[in-house]
Amino acid sequence: MNNPVLIAVDGTAASGKGTLARRLAAYFGFAHLDSGSLYRLVALNLLRSGCHPADEPSAAAVARAIDPADTLHYDLRADDIAEAASIVAAFPRVRAALLDYQRAFAAKPPGPVQGAVIDGRDIGTVVCPEADAKLFIDAQLQVRAHRRWLELGQGGRVVSQDAVLADIRARDTRDRSRETAPLRPAPDAILLDTTELDIDAAFAAALALVEPRVEEALRTSHRG
């Protein structure tokens, strides 16, 4: 069986990495995994059990027991879940519990597909350092906060831009300063700054960067 082609899309909160990953997966006909949804599912189940997000032993136990299929059945975008997910994602035991699932997805994507696109914070550095193409998506903090504020408003959530800015700044700090798998570009990742790009322009730029690598990976003899 041919080895699946893998695109790793990492980046900061509200940089557009999730949307770009979904569109790249659709373009190439690959499977897609939003690794952040796994951490949000852990956060949801942790909150439902009455535990505090800072309770690492409980978070690790929940992470070992989740069913990734549940990410399809729950709204995981609520503010409290996102905040809790950012906290539990810093725990080494939580990350270790979810690592095997992510690597298994990359090694054998579901369905009759030739590859997978996985987005997150440490896909190209820790989860799948052997990925065929790696993107690191970023944008200026104020731009990311404004995008998230607009997204929340479209979803009917009333929150101030200052509050959103503070939240994303705090998440950036947690992501970049955690001891396990801190947020940083892989040495061979291609950097894409979306500050001045709308989503269509960002997708066009991302596609231009990864398509040659994907095509080369599909051609290589070791894939069958």
NORPESUL-V114746 format. One record per residue. N is the residue number from 1. RES is the residue in one small letter. OMEGA is omega in radians with two decimals (999 if undefined). Layout:
N|RES|OMEGA + N|RES|OMEGA
//
This chain:
1|m|3.12 + 2|n|3.04 + 3|n|3.13 + 4|p|3.03 + 5|v|-3.10 + 6|l|3.01 + 7|i|3.10 + 8|a|3.14 + 9|v|3.10 + 10|d|3.08 + 11|g|-3.07 + 12|t|3.11 + 13|a|3.07 + 14|a|3.10 + 15|s|-3.11 + 16|g|-3.05 + 17|k|-3.12 + 18|g|3.12 + 19|t|3.13 + 20|l|3.13 + 21|a|3.12 + 22|r|-3.12 + 23|r|3.08 + 24|l|3.12 + 25|a|3.13 + 26|a|-3.11 + 27|y|-3.07 + 28|f|-3.07 + 29|g|-3.13 + 30|f|2.99 + 31|a|-3.13 + 32|h|3.04 + 33|l|3.00 + 34|d|-3.07 + 35|s|3.10 + 36|g|3.13 + 37|s|3.11 + 38|l|3.12 + 39|y|3.09 + 40|r|3.08 + 41|l|3.05 + 42|v|-3.14 + 43|a|3.13 + 44|l|-3.11 + 45|n|3.11 + 46|l|3.13 + 47|l|3.13 + 48|r|-3.14 + 49|s|3.13 + 50|g|-3.13 + 51|c|3.10 + 52|h|-3.14 + 53|p|-3.13 + 54|a|3.14 + 55|d|-3.03 + 56|e|3.13 + 57|p|3.12 + 58|s|3.13 + 59|a|3.13 + 60|a|3.12 + 61|a|3.10 + 62|v|-3.13 + 63|a|-3.13 + 64|r|-3.04 + 65|a|-3.06 + 66|i|2.98 + 67|d|-3.09 + 68|p|3.11 + 69|a|-3.13 + 70|d|3.11 + 71|t|-3.13 + 72|l|-2.96 + 73|h|-3.10 + 74|y|2.99 + 75|d|-3.04 + 76|l|-3.04 + 77|r|-3.13 + 78|a|-3.06 + 79|d|-3.09 + 80|d|3.12 + 81|i|3.12 + 82|a|3.13 + 83|e|3.13 + 84|a|3.13 + 85|a|3.11 + 86|s|3.13 + 87|i|-3.08 + 88|v|-3.13 + 89|a|3.12 + 90|a|-3.07 + 91|f|-3.14 + 92|p|-3.09 + 93|r|3.06 + 94|v|-3.13 + 95|r|3.12 + 96|a|-3.12 + 97|a|-3.09 + 98|l|-3.05 + 99|l|-3.08 + 100|d|-3.14 + 101|y|-3.12 + 102|q|3.13 + 103|r|3.09 + 104|a|3.09 + 105|f|-3.14 + 106|a|-3.10 + 107|a|-3.12 + 108|k|-3.13 + 109|p|-3.14 + 110|p|3.08 + 111|g|3.14 + 112|p|-3.08 + 113|v|-3.13 + 114|q|-3.10 + 115|g|-3.11 + 116|a|2.99 + 117|v|3.13 + 118|i|3.11 + 119|d|-3.13 + 120|g|-3.11 + 121|r|-3.05 + 122|d|-3.07 + 123|i|-3.11 + 124|g|-3.10 + 125|t|-3.01 + 126|v|-3.02 + 127|v|-3.09 + 128|c|-3.13 + 129|p|3.14 + 130|e|-3.10 + 131|a|-3.11 + 132|d|3.10 + 133|a|-3.11 + 134|k|3.05 + 135|l|2.96 + 136|f|-3.04 + 137|i|3.13 + 138|d|3.04 + 139|a|3.14 + 140|q|-3.06 + 141|l|-3.09 + 142|q|3.13 + 143|v|3.12 + 144|r|3.12 + 145|a|3.13 + 146|h|3.11 + 147|r|-3.13 + 148|r|3.11 + 149|w|3.10 + 150|l|3.13 + 151|e|3.12 + 152|l|3.12 + 153|g|3.11 + 154|q|3.11 + 155|g|3.10 + 156|g|-3.13 + 157|r|-3.11 + 158|v|-3.14 + 159|v|-3.11 + 160|s|3.09 + 161|q|3.12 + 162|d|3.13 + 163|a|3.12 + 164|v|3.11 + 165|l|-3.14 + 166|a|-3.13 + 167|d|-3.11 + 168|i|3.08 + 169|r|3.12 + 170|a|3.12 + 171|r|3.08 + 172|d|-3.12 + 173|t|3.12 + 174|r|-3.10 + 175|d|-3.03 + 176|r|-3.04 + 177|s|-3.13 + 178|r|-3.09 + 179|e|-3.13 + 180|t|3.07 + 181|a|3.10 + 182|p|3.12 + 183|l|3.06 + 184|r|3.10 + 185|p|2.97 + 186|a|-3.12 + 187|p|-3.12 + 188|d|3.10 + 189|a|3.04 + 190|i|-3.11 + 191|l|3.09 + 192|l|3.11 + 193|d|-3.08 + 194|t|-3.07 + 195|t|-3.05 + 196|e|-3.03 + 197|l|2.94 + 198|d|-2.99 + 199|i|3.13 + 200|d|3.12 + 201|a|3.12 + 202|a|3.12 + 203|f|3.12 + 204|a|3.13 + 205|a|3.14 + 206|a|-3.14 + 207|l|3.13 + 208|a|-3.12 + 209|l|-3.03 + 210|v|-3.03 + 211|e|3.11 + 212|p|-3.14 + 213|r|3.10 + 214|v|-3.14 + 215|e|3.11 + 216|e|3.13 + 217|a|3.12 + 218|l|-3.11 + 219|r|-2.97 + 220|t|-3.01 + 221|s|-3.08 + 222|h|3.11 + 223|r|3.07 + 224|g|999
//
